[in-house]
Amino acid sequence: MWLVDVGDQLLLTAVGRTPLVRLEKVVPEGCGAVWLKLESGNPTGSYKDRMAVSVLCRAIERGDVAPGDRVVEYTGGSTGTSLAFVAARLGLGFVAVSSDAFAKEKLQSMRAYGAEVIIEASEDGAITPDLIARIRSRAMELVDEGCWYADQFGSPDVLLGYEPMGAEIAEQSGGAVDVICAGVGTGGALMGAVGGLEAAGVRPAVVALEPAQSPLLTTGVGGPHQVEGIGVGFEPPFLDRARCAEIRTVDQVRAMDMCRRLAAEEGLFCGSSTGLNVCAAIELAREYGPGSTVVTLGPDNGLKYLAGGLFGR
Ligand SMILES: Cc1ncc(COP(=O)(O)O)c(C=O)c1O
């Protein structure tokens, strides 16, 4: 057991063991089965809790940080909220470098967990490669000033944090997974899950996804888009292209529409990247046909997006 003994860990062990839900109403006839790994039940409502527990507990275990130290990350808010939650449990300080381009609820959540949140201004709320570069360089300045860098884009502990998600999918599906698809930010969740599936002897086709409005991975040219958490404007560090059968794009308008349908028709209240993932999973289930099984990830909870345009005002 690698969880360090820093008092009550009950809340941290509540991370993971999420349901795998079969989608019914939004999947047309003639398709294979589509299953959604519903990660909204994690303590902060996001699968990022898995990486935060892995990164911070392992760092404490190695002696890289100790209670009272300050951790920094640049983040759209989901990772930051998870790091803020786990840091608060472990007695670490946390500084998030973020932007007003991301959901206000995420910024508020980080502050609620006691994080210091530094905001870089965006142009009209758009997530652009330039904005990501700016928040990154601000975070690096804080590292120079003595903060410990959680490194969501490079730490091997990120992948290790997501492996149990793959192991859970293997167990919950009985090992019958033909395809797994998901949008990639760092690529950690998808590739970590694939690692966990493979360790359990399951080798599905892997399809990575990005917003059609920012087709950097498929065409080399990124752009502004509104699907928070993915399409970060550079090659996802954990994305193993050699392991991917394909990378495909999904239109963000369809993704948002699917999000609303998931809530109203399936009772699954999720964020925009979940809508994007489900659009692609349905496409793949149609292509692979009846009898096939496609699994996708539901990274977070729709509650975080109530103030934005996704669910109306
Ligand atoms: C809502 C949401 N979806 C998807 C992702 C992508 O996950 P990963 O960075 O593991 O590729 C993120 C990452 O921040 C996210 O916040």
The ligand as an ORCA input file, in Angstrom:
! r2SCAN-3c Opt
* xyz 0 1
  C     -12.922     17.947    -17.981
  C     -11.694     17.267    -18.511
  N     -11.804     16.356    -19.489
  C     -10.733     15.750    -20.019
  C      -9.461     16.035    -19.581
  C      -8.278     15.342    -20.217
  O      -7.629     14.459    -19.319
  P      -6.081     14.146    -19.519
  O      -5.318     15.381    -19.147
  O      -5.793     13.043    -18.548
  O      -5.844     13.769    -20.929
  C      -9.297     16.972    -18.573
  C      -7.971     17.345    -18.121
  O      -7.770     18.360    -17.449
  C     -10.426     17.608    -18.021
  O     -10.320     18.542    -17.055
*
